[in-house]
Amino acid sequence: MNMKRTLATITAAVMLLSFSPAVYGEELISFSVEEETAPVANPHKGWVQYVYSDWDITSPEIGIKSNPTWKFTNVVYTRFPWSDIETSKGVYDWSKVEKWAEFCAENGKTFAFGIIPCDSGADCKDGYVPQYVYDEGCEYVIAKTSSFYSEDGVQRVPVWSDEIYISAVERLAQAVAEKYDGDHRIEFIDIRSLGNWGEWHTYGLEGSEMPSVDVQKQYIKIWADAFDHTLLALNVNDERYSETAEYAVSLGMTLRRDGLVGIEGCEKYLAPAYEAKLPTIGETCYGYTYMRDNGKWTDNKLTKAVKGGHLTYMALAGGVYDGYEMYKERTTAVTTLQNELGYNFVVKSASVAYDNGKAVITLKIKNEGLDTQHFDMRLKIAATDKKGRNARKICGKSFLIKSGSFEAGKTKVYTFTTDADKIPEGAYLAAGLSDESGCTVRFGNKHTVSNGCLILGKAR
C-alpha cells in the first residue's frame, strides 16, 4: 500500500468535510448577498440634520423634497434660547419644539434638541436666560463676546454658581422631563444649562468664569434626577475636567464633542461614554464650507474624528445648506461614514436547506459599524414576493437582540427551522429587523426593498 498516497487521500477528505457547507440531505440553496455602497437610512444613528428655520425644509434647493441628504438622515437637531421656551416663571411655550418633533414624526425621523442660556454670536445683549431669573436677584456679568460671527459684542451672562440660577435650571429640567421624557419622537436631549452655547465652557464670554467641579456635578445631577427614559447628552471639551464627564456617564448620560475636525484629536474626550457602551455624539468645530475655504478640512480628519470617537451620531456639517454642499463635494466620505456611524448590520451569507420535510434557514450577520445598537431589536424571517410584499409568516420564532449585545466588528449566526411546506413554491425568503416599537432597521445590503426587508432570493 502506498502510505503517502493514502495519507494524502485521507487529508483531502478531512479538508473537504471541514470546509464544505453543511447540506441537510435533499437540497441546499445558498443566496447571493452583496453589501450596499449607497447611504443606508437607519434609526438611532447616522448623520444628523441641523435645522434653524422652515426654509431648511421648504427650500426648492435644500428642502426635504429636493435635497438627497434628507433621504438618509434620520435625526434632526436644533437649539432653542431658554427665554423662547420659558416665557415667564413656570410658563412654558413648547410650540417651537413641537413643530420640529411633529415634522420628524410625520417624516419617519426623530428629533433632538438643547436649550441654551447664551450665544456669543447672537445680537442679544440681554442673553437667553429668562428675565425673571435676574428679577429674583441672580447675579450676572456683562461679558465681552467673540465668536465665529462677531468679535465686539457684549452679553449678559449669569454667574453660574448663583443659587437662584441653579434653582431656575432645576425647574426647567423638571418641566422638560415632564413634557418629553419617554417621548418616542425625541432621540436625545442636550444638557446645555452652563456656558457659551451651553457647551460647558466660557470661551467667547470674556469676564465669565466656569464654576467649580462640585457645582458642575450639581447641574448634571439635576438633569439626571429629572429623567428616567430619554437619553441625555453632556458636552465635553478641552476645558472640562474628566471627573465631571465620568460623573455624568456614571449616571447614564452620554457625551458629545462640539469641535471635531477643526480641533484635531479632541474626539478622545468621548472615551468615558463609548467605553461605557453609550452612544457618542459629534459636531464639527466650524461649518464645512468655512473649513474648506480656510484650509482646515480634509476627509481624513473627518474619518479620524468619527472613528476615533466611535460615533453613533454626527452633525452633517453646520446646517442643511452646508451639509448639502458637503455631500455634493465629499459624496464618498459622507456615504461611507453614514453606514459606519453607529451600527451597520450586513448579511454576509444566507442559505436554506431542505431535509425530511423541514427547512433550515441560516443567516450570518456582521456588525460593520463603529458601535453596537443601543436599543432592543428583533430578527424575523418571512416568505414574500420578489418585492417583499404579501409577507407570509413561516416561522414562529424570532430572535430578540438585546441593546448593546451586538458589538462592532462581531459576527453572529442565526438559524430558523420551519416546516418546508410553509414556504410556498416560487416564494422569496426575506429577512427583517425592527426595534421594539416596530421601526424598521435596514440591513447594509443591496436588495433591501422599500419596506426594509432584505430579499435573500427564491426559496424553492
PLY file of the C-alpha trace (Angstrom):
ply
format ascii 1.0
element vertex 460
property float x
property float y
property float z
element edge 459
property int vertex1
property int vertex2
end_header
0.00 0.00 0.00
1.24 3.47 -0.87
1.03 5.07 2.59
1.88 8.55 1.29
-0.98 8.42 -1.26
-3.41 7.02 1.35
-2.49 9.76 3.84
-2.99 12.40 1.16
-6.41 10.97 0.30
-7.49 10.96 3.96
-6.21 14.53 4.44
-8.12 15.73 1.38
-11.30 14.06 2.64
-10.94 15.70 6.06
-10.39 19.09 4.43
-13.48 18.59 2.28
-15.56 17.74 5.34
-14.15 20.73 7.22
-14.76 23.38 4.60
-17.81 22.24 2.63
-21.13 23.86 3.61
-23.45 21.67 5.66
-26.13 20.08 3.46
-29.31 18.89 5.15
-29.98 15.97 2.82
-32.25 16.86 -0.06
-31.32 20.38 -1.15
-29.20 23.37 -0.16
-29.81 26.81 -1.66
-27.15 29.43 -0.98
-28.22 33.00 -1.66
-26.04 35.67 -3.18
-25.75 38.65 -0.82
-23.98 41.93 -1.53
-23.05 44.86 0.70
-24.73 48.20 0.00
-22.49 51.06 -1.13
-25.18 53.77 -1.15
-26.04 55.54 2.13
-28.46 53.47 4.24
-31.04 55.32 6.34
-31.49 53.77 9.78
-32.98 54.82 13.12
-30.99 55.87 16.18
-27.75 56.59 14.31
-26.01 58.39 11.46
-25.62 61.92 10.16
-27.78 64.49 11.93
-29.54 67.34 10.09
-29.12 70.70 11.84
-32.13 72.95 11.21
-32.66 76.61 12.03
-35.78 77.70 10.13
-38.66 76.48 7.98
-36.54 77.30 4.92
-34.41 74.26 5.70
-37.34 72.01 4.81
-39.27 74.10 2.25
-36.41 75.47 0.13
-36.53 74.35 -3.54
-32.79 73.66 -3.35
-32.10 72.24 0.12
-35.59 71.31 1.32
-36.86 67.83 2.01
-38.36 67.37 -1.47
-35.15 68.02 -3.41
-32.13 67.55 -1.14
-30.87 63.92 -1.19
-29.33 64.21 2.28
-32.82 64.25 3.78
-33.32 60.70 2.49
-30.62 59.13 4.65
-30.62 61.37 7.74
-32.98 60.06 10.41
-32.26 62.52 13.23
-33.00 66.28 13.14
-31.45 68.68 15.67
-31.60 72.30 16.81
-31.09 74.53 19.87
-33.54 76.93 21.46
-32.90 80.07 23.52
-34.12 79.36 27.04
-36.24 82.54 27.09
-38.11 81.31 23.99
-39.20 78.21 25.90
-39.84 79.62 29.39
-41.53 82.93 28.64
-42.11 83.78 32.31
-41.59 81.90 35.55
-43.17 78.47 35.21
-44.85 79.34 31.90
-43.56 77.23 29.01
-44.16 77.61 25.31
-43.42 74.25 23.68
-44.67 75.26 20.23
-41.21 75.56 18.66
-40.16 72.15 19.99
-43.46 70.61 18.95
-43.18 71.97 15.41
-39.95 70.09 14.80
-40.97 66.99 16.76
-44.14 66.70 14.68
-42.26 67.30 11.44
-39.93 64.45 12.34
-42.74 62.10 13.33
-44.55 62.79 10.05
-41.41 62.08 8.03
-40.13 58.97 9.79
-37.42 60.78 11.75
-36.68 61.65 15.37
-35.83 64.99 16.94
-33.03 66.06 19.30
-32.52 69.44 20.90
-30.86 71.57 23.56
-31.92 74.71 25.44
-29.16 77.30 25.80
-28.59 80.26 28.17
-26.36 82.37 25.92
-24.74 82.61 22.50
-21.72 84.84 21.97
-22.51 85.04 18.27
-26.04 86.38 18.75
-27.01 90.05 18.71
-28.74 89.79 22.08
-27.27 91.91 24.86
-29.66 90.52 27.47
-28.73 86.91 26.72
-31.15 83.99 26.67
-31.87 83.47 30.37
-35.49 84.43 31.22
-35.73 87.91 32.72
-37.47 86.72 35.89
-34.27 84.92 36.97
-32.47 88.26 37.19
-35.51 89.96 38.71
-35.27 87.46 41.57
-31.70 88.56 42.25
-29.46 86.27 40.20
-26.01 87.79 39.84
-24.61 88.33 36.38
-21.69 89.77 34.43
-21.67 91.74 31.21
-19.33 89.60 29.16
-17.39 90.78 26.15
-18.39 88.37 23.41
-16.49 86.95 20.49
-17.33 84.17 18.08
-17.07 82.91 14.56
-19.56 85.65 13.59
-18.52 88.69 15.64
-15.65 89.96 17.78
-17.03 93.05 19.51
-20.33 92.32 21.24
-21.48 92.21 24.86
-23.99 89.93 26.56
-25.49 89.47 29.99
-24.35 86.14 31.44
-25.41 84.63 34.78
-22.93 83.79 37.49
-23.04 80.04 37.04
-22.74 79.23 40.74
-25.61 81.51 41.78
-28.25 79.51 43.68
-31.11 81.44 42.08
-29.86 80.45 38.63
-29.34 76.83 39.66
-32.89 76.66 41.06
-34.23 78.01 37.76
-32.30 75.32 35.88
-33.81 72.68 38.15
-37.33 73.88 37.36
-36.50 73.89 33.65
-35.15 70.33 33.77
-38.26 69.11 35.56
-40.53 70.84 33.05
-38.68 69.41 30.04
-38.77 65.94 31.58
-42.48 66.18 32.35
-43.12 67.08 28.72
-40.64 64.89 26.83
-39.14 62.12 28.98
-40.00 58.86 27.23
-41.43 60.60 24.14
-40.55 58.32 21.20
-40.29 61.35 18.90
-37.24 62.54 20.86
-33.86 60.93 20.11
-31.82 62.72 22.79
-31.73 65.99 24.74
-28.58 68.00 25.40
-27.84 69.38 28.85
-26.93 72.95 27.88
-27.58 75.00 31.01
-23.97 76.03 31.51
-21.51 78.08 29.44
-21.40 79.60 25.98
-23.86 77.83 23.66
-24.43 75.54 26.63
-21.14 73.82 25.81
-19.79 73.86 29.37
-17.02 76.37 28.65
-16.81 80.17 28.71
-14.73 80.64 25.57
-16.14 83.71 23.80
-17.57 85.14 27.05
-14.76 87.27 28.44
-15.48 88.02 32.10
-17.50 84.86 32.74
-15.88 82.02 34.67
-16.75 78.35 34.92
-17.93 77.19 38.36
-16.24 74.52 40.45
-16.43 70.83 39.62
-18.87 70.34 42.50
-21.25 72.91 41.00
-20.92 71.31 37.57
-21.86 67.98 39.13
-24.86 69.67 40.74
-26.15 70.65 37.28
-25.61 67.12 35.99
-27.49 65.55 38.88
-30.42 67.95 38.43
-30.99 66.71 34.89
-30.25 63.07 35.70
-32.77 63.10 38.55
-35.46 64.58 36.30
-35.21 61.97 33.51
-35.85 58.23 33.57
-36.06 57.26 29.90
-34.84 59.73 27.26
-31.11 59.82 26.53
-29.33 62.92 27.86
-26.07 64.24 26.40
-23.40 66.35 28.09
-20.90 68.42 26.13
-17.20 67.80 26.79
-14.31 69.98 25.67
-10.69 70.82 26.35
-11.60 72.90 29.41
-13.65 70.15 31.00
-12.47 68.02 33.88
-12.60 64.32 33.13
-14.03 63.87 36.63
-17.16 65.72 35.54
-17.57 63.69 32.35
-17.09 60.44 34.22
-19.67 61.52 36.77
-22.21 62.17 34.00
-21.53 58.77 32.44
-21.94 57.08 35.83
-25.48 58.49 35.89
-26.27 57.07 32.44
-25.69 60.22 30.38
-23.75 60.10 27.18
-21.16 62.60 25.95
-20.92 64.79 22.88
-17.99 66.79 21.48
-18.60 70.01 19.55
-15.27 70.86 17.94
-14.34 67.85 15.81
-12.16 68.17 12.69
-11.30 71.80 13.48
-9.59 70.73 16.73
-7.71 67.56 15.89
-7.68 64.77 18.45
-10.47 66.11 20.64
-12.62 63.04 19.99
-10.59 61.33 22.73
-12.68 63.18 25.32
-15.62 60.93 24.40
-13.84 57.84 25.72
-15.74 57.60 29.05
-19.02 57.29 27.13
-18.11 54.78 24.46
-16.18 52.67 26.96
-19.40 52.53 28.99
-21.28 51.41 25.83
-23.17 54.68 25.46
-23.82 56.24 22.02
-21.47 59.17 21.40
-22.31 62.37 19.51
-20.12 64.67 17.43
-20.25 68.09 15.79
-17.62 69.93 13.77
-15.85 72.98 15.13
-16.95 75.14 12.19
-19.16 74.57 9.18
-17.85 72.50 6.28
-17.63 75.34 3.75
-15.74 77.57 6.21
-13.18 74.86 6.92
-12.91 74.03 3.22
-12.30 77.68 2.29
-9.79 78.22 5.10
-7.67 75.12 4.61
-8.90 73.34 7.73
-10.74 70.47 6.03
-9.62 67.04 4.89
-11.70 63.89 4.58
-9.03 62.10 6.58
-9.55 64.45 9.55
-13.27 63.76 9.44
-12.84 60.00 9.23
-10.30 60.02 12.04
-12.64 62.01 14.30
-15.67 59.81 13.60
-13.81 56.54 14.04
-11.71 57.73 16.98
-14.83 58.80 18.85
-16.73 55.60 17.96
-19.55 57.93 16.99
-23.17 56.90 16.68
-24.38 60.41 15.72
-22.53 63.13 13.80
-23.71 66.57 12.68
-23.93 66.80 8.90
-21.81 69.97 8.73
-23.12 73.25 10.14
-26.65 73.20 8.75
-28.80 71.85 5.92
-27.25 74.02 3.17
-23.73 73.40 4.48
-24.43 69.68 4.69
-25.77 69.62 1.14
-22.56 71.26 -0.10
-20.52 68.74 1.86
-22.48 65.84 0.38
-22.09 67.12 -3.19
-18.35 67.66 -2.81
-17.48 64.79 -0.44
-20.01 62.16 -1.51
-17.78 59.15 -0.89
-16.81 60.24 2.62
-20.38 61.14 3.59
-21.78 57.88 2.20
-19.14 55.65 3.77
-19.46 57.26 7.18
-23.27 57.24 7.09
-23.12 53.46 7.02
-20.30 53.19 9.56
-21.72 55.62 12.14
-23.29 53.57 14.91
-24.28 50.06 13.85
-24.33 48.56 10.34
-25.73 45.03 10.14
-24.58 43.29 6.96
-25.70 39.80 5.97
-22.51 38.03 4.90
-24.10 34.72 3.87
-27.56 33.17 3.77
-28.94 29.75 2.88
-31.91 27.44 3.19
-31.54 23.66 3.46
-34.38 21.19 2.98
-34.42 17.76 4.59
-37.16 15.38 5.70
-39.90 17.96 5.37
-38.00 20.65 7.27
-36.42 23.89 6.07
-33.40 25.26 7.92
-32.65 28.92 7.16
-29.24 30.22 8.22
-28.07 33.84 8.30
-24.55 35.01 9.06
-24.60 38.69 10.05
-21.73 41.05 10.85
-21.92 44.45 12.52
-19.65 46.54 10.30
-20.42 49.79 12.10
-18.38 51.65 14.71
-20.67 50.86 17.62
-23.30 48.48 18.91
-27.02 49.18 18.65
-28.42 50.94 21.72
-31.92 49.51 21.57
-33.59 46.09 21.59
-34.47 44.71 18.16
-35.92 41.58 16.60
-34.79 39.50 13.64
-37.53 37.75 11.65
-37.87 35.65 8.50
-40.83 35.64 6.10
-41.87 34.34 2.69
-42.72 37.19 0.28
-42.92 38.01 -3.38
-39.91 39.39 -5.23
-40.56 42.93 -3.92
-41.09 41.96 -0.30
-44.88 42.17 -0.48
-47.53 39.71 0.68
-45.39 38.61 3.61
-46.29 35.20 4.97
-45.20 34.06 8.40
-43.29 30.81 8.01
-41.64 30.52 11.40
-43.00 31.34 14.83
-39.51 32.02 16.08
-37.83 35.42 16.08
-34.56 36.45 17.69
-34.51 39.17 20.33
-31.21 41.03 20.05
-30.75 42.97 23.26
-29.46 46.53 23.36
-25.67 46.60 23.31
-25.32 42.87 22.65
-24.23 43.00 19.00
-20.90 44.80 19.24
-18.97 46.46 16.44
-16.91 44.01 14.39
-18.72 40.94 15.71
-20.32 38.23 13.56
-23.30 36.13 14.65
-25.12 33.19 13.07
-28.91 32.82 13.35
-30.81 29.66 12.39
-34.56 29.34 11.78
-36.23 25.93 11.40
-39.72 25.53 9.97
-41.87 23.04 8.06
-40.86 23.06 4.41
-44.47 23.14 3.22
-44.94 26.54 4.90
-42.74 28.04 2.19
-44.88 28.37 -0.96
-43.49 27.29 -4.31
-41.96 30.29 -6.08
-41.80 32.41 -2.90
-38.81 34.50 -1.89
-37.22 34.49 1.55
-36.90 37.88 3.23
-35.14 38.89 6.46
-36.22 41.84 8.57
-35.01 43.76 11.61
-37.07 46.14 13.71
-36.85 47.87 17.06
-39.41 47.15 19.76
-41.66 50.00 18.59
-41.81 48.39 15.13
-39.46 50.86 13.43
-37.57 49.14 10.61
-33.82 48.64 10.86
-32.40 48.21 7.37
-29.59 45.80 6.59
-26.46 47.19 4.96
-27.11 45.05 1.89
-28.30 45.58 -1.64
-31.75 44.17 -2.48
-33.28 45.76 0.60
-36.72 46.85 -0.60
-38.81 49.89 0.32
-40.43 48.27 3.37
-36.99 47.49 4.82
-36.94 43.75 4.11
-33.80 42.20 2.68
-34.77 39.88 -0.18
-32.44 36.90 0.09
-33.65 35.06 -3.01
-36.11 32.50 -4.32
-36.70 29.88 -1.66
-37.61 26.89 -3.86
0 1
1 2
2 3
3 4
4 5
5 6
6 7
7 8
8 9
9 10
10 11
11 12
12 13
13 14
14 15
15 16
16 17
17 18
18 19
19 20
20 21
21 22
22 23
23 24
24 25
25 26
26 27
27 28
28 29
29 30
30 31
31 32
32 33
33 34
34 35
35 36
36 37
37 38
38 39
39 40
40 41
41 42
42 43
43 44
44 45
45 46
46 47
47 48
48 49
49 50
50 51
51 52
52 53
53 54
54 55
55 56
56 57
57 58
58 59
59 60
60 61
61 62
62 63
63 64
64 65
65 66
66 67
67 68
68 69
69 70
70 71
71 72
72 73
73 74
74 75
75 76
76 77
77 78
78 79
79 80
80 81
81 82
82 83
83 84
84 85
85 86
86 87
87 88
88 89
89 90
90 91
91 92
92 93
93 94
94 95
95 96
96 97
97 98
98 99
99 100
100 101
101 102
102 103
103 104
104 105
105 106
106 107
107 108
108 109
109 110
110 111
111 112
112 113
113 114
114 115
115 116
116 117
117 118
118 119
119 120
120 121
121 122
122 123
123 124
124 125
125 126
126 127
127 128
128 129
129 130
130 131
131 132
132 133
133 134
134 135
135 136
136 137
137 138
138 139
139 140
140 141
141 142
142 143
143 144
144 145
145 146
146 147
147 148
148 149
149 150
150 151
151 152
152 153
153 154
154 155
155 156
156 157
157 158
158 159
159 160
160 161
161 162
162 163
163 164
164 165
165 166
166 167
167 168
168 169
169 170
170 171
171 172
172 173
173 174
174 175
175 176
176 177
177 178
178 179
179 180
180 181
181 182
182 183
183 184
184 185
185 186
186 187
187 188
188 189
189 190
190 191
191 192
192 193
193 194
194 195
195 196
196 197
197 198
198 199
199 200
200 201
201 202
202 203
203 204
204 205
205 206
206 207
207 208
208 209
209 210
210 211
211 212
212 213
213 214
214 215
215 216
216 217
217 218
218 219
219 220
220 221
221 222
222 223
223 224
224 225
225 226
226 227
227 228
228 229
229 230
230 231
231 232
232 233
233 234
234 235
235 236
236 237
237 238
238 239
239 240
240 241
241 242
242 243
243 244
244 245
245 246
246 247
247 248
248 249
249 250
250 251
251 252
252 253
253 254
254 255
255 256
256 257
257 258
258 259
259 260
260 261
261 262
262 263
263 264
264 265
265 266
266 267
267 268
268 269
269 270
270 271
271 272
272 273
273 274
274 275
275 276
276 277
277 278
278 279
279 280
280 281
281 282
282 283
283 284
284 285
285 286
286 287
287 288
288 289
289 290
290 291
291 292
292 293
293 294
294 295
295 296
296 297
297 298
298 299
299 300
300 301
301 302
302 303
303 304
304 305
305 306
306 307
307 308
308 309
309 310
310 311
311 312
312 313
313 314
314 315
315 316
316 317
317 318
318 319
319 320
320 321
321 322
322 323
323 324
324 325
325 326
326 327
327 328
328 329
329 330
330 331
331 332
332 333
333 334
334 335
335 336
336 337
337 338
338 339
339 340
340 341
341 342
342 343
343 344
344 345
345 346
346 347
347 348
348 349
349 350
350 351
351 352
352 353
353 354
354 355
355 356
356 357
357 358
358 359
359 360
360 361
361 362
362 363
363 364
364 365
365 366
366 367
367 368
368 369
369 370
370 371
371 372
372 373
373 374
374 375
375 376
376 377
377 378
378 379
379 380
380 381
381 382
382 383
383 384
384 385
385 386
386 387
387 388
388 389
389 390
390 391
391 392
392 393
393 394
394 395
395 396
396 397
397 398
398 399
399 400
400 401
401 402
402 403
403 404
404 405
405 406
406 407
407 408
408 409
409 410
410 411
411 412
412 413
413 414
414 415
415 416
416 417
417 418
418 419
419 420
420 421
421 422
422 423
423 424
424 425
425 426
426 427
427 428
428 429
429 430
430 431
431 432
432 433
433 434
434 435
435 436
436 437
437 438
438 439
439 440
440 441
441 442
442 443
443 444
444 445
445 446
446 447
447 448
448 449
449 450
450 451
451 452
452 453
453 454
454 455
455 456
456 457
457 458
458 459
